Amino acid sequence: MSKKISIVTPTFNEEANIDKLCAEIASSMKKLGYEYEHIVIDNLSTDSTIKILEEITKTDKKLKVIINSRNFGHIRSPIHGLLQASGDAVILMSADFQDPIDLIPKYIKEWEQGHLVVMGQKKTSDESKIKHYLKKIYYKFINSISEIPLLVDTTGSGLFDRTIIEELRKVNDPYPYFRGLVSEVTSKVKLIKFHQPKRDKGVTKNNFYTLYDLGILGIIKHSKIPLRIITFIGLIASLLSFIISIIFLFRKLFNWSSFDVGIAPMIIGVFMIGSIQIFLLGFIGEYVMNILYHNRNLPLVIEKKRINFDK
């Protein structure tokens, strides 16, 4: 019995790429000779992406489409798509061609040799050098505080054996950090280095907020150190405040007429301590918000429509 490969592609407003993407994935899989399915999970696109997908599914029964009831974001939707796959191996590919299609046969070749997880790792990239440099700093930082080694310079694209997908299905987390989940499930990941090109068509969905969201998620999911640092900062700040207060008190007592404290140091101190408190409360709030998400027991996504899943 031949094995089956599932390919999962999350989309949102990809009308410029989706037709070409589906055609190239179909062509690649036909050359490899595997039975396959291509699952596209769409975050309720506002352009013509859904219309294009519906037209393709009329002639291509290998293409299966999930349309979400709303935009569930770049974190939840891809993982839900992975969990709906029925293949012996599942490949996650982006819709913007920044994960080159020629990675698919490379992933499968390594899987055939026994690797349960194979992921793409950016060796070089056409993205902004500043963004690339900042990501390098982030990866070094998060791995220095993480309780487990996390994958560096991966885009999320990769192949996951059915056994890995089954383990991911056991995780009850409505807002997961996917790369961290992979590292939790297995430490044996085969990395395929590749050059990441710029997005050819369409508008990138990665902005400051989405990158910040992903970055903070990686920290709060895999490290308690920030909370310990916050506690330590609070302790040090309290001690320093106490010592400075005592120094000012004694200087005033012994130089009552000549030592003028003034209001400026008080205003500066209040603003400085206040800003530190706001920052630290915000960081604690990220942890609390994550706990709230988890306790609400929300689904990853709510589906509006499925196409070709009964074929």
Secondary structure, 3 states (H helix, E strand, C coil): CCCEEEEEEEECCCCCCHHHHHHHHHHHHHHHCCEEEEEEEECCCCCCHHHHHHHHHHHCCCEEEEEECCCCHHHHHHHHHHHCCCCCEEEECCCCCCCCCCHHHHHHHHHHCCCCEEEEEEEEECCCHHHHHHHHHHHHHHHHHCCCCCCCCEEEEEEEEHHHHHHHHCCCCCCCCHHHHHHHHCCCCEEEEEEECCCCCCCCCCCHHHHHHHHHHHHHHHCCHHHHHHHHHHHHHHHHHHHHHHHHHHHHHHCCCCCCCCCHHHHHHHHHHHHHHHHHHHHHHHHHHHHHHHHCCCCCCCEEEEECCCC
